[in-house]
Amino acid sequence: MTDPLETLYRHLAAGRKPGVRDLPPDERRAYYRDASRRRRERQRQAMEAGSPQPTDGAIRDALADAALAILATDAPGADEIRRVLARIFVGRAGVPGTVTARARSGRLRPKHLR
């Protein structure tokens, strides 16, 4: 007599297409390598079109650009950005002022914001 769960599993698995996890290790690595290449290509094309994909890195870059713009214009929130810089670069008291000066002079440029 067969186990009902085993029968159910065989029935469900019979219609399932093999997935990436079922590939041998070399083929799986090749699949992931190609997938990464395609993802990077899509990101490059999106950047060239002027609208990057919302990846973690692009989001961080956009937030950094916003912080630079706030510092450069001394807009509301500039004091908080300087406080965060001081917290991150503990023991380097000149960093917040230097970053502000570089943002104002244009020597520290935004990556995406034009």
Secondary structure, DSSP 8 states (H G I E B T S, - for coil): ---HHHHHHHHHHHT----GGGS-HHHHHHHHHHHHHHHHHHHHHHHHTT-----HHHHHHHHHHHHHHHHHHT-TTHHHHHHHHHHHTTT-TTHHHHHHHHHHHTSS--SS--
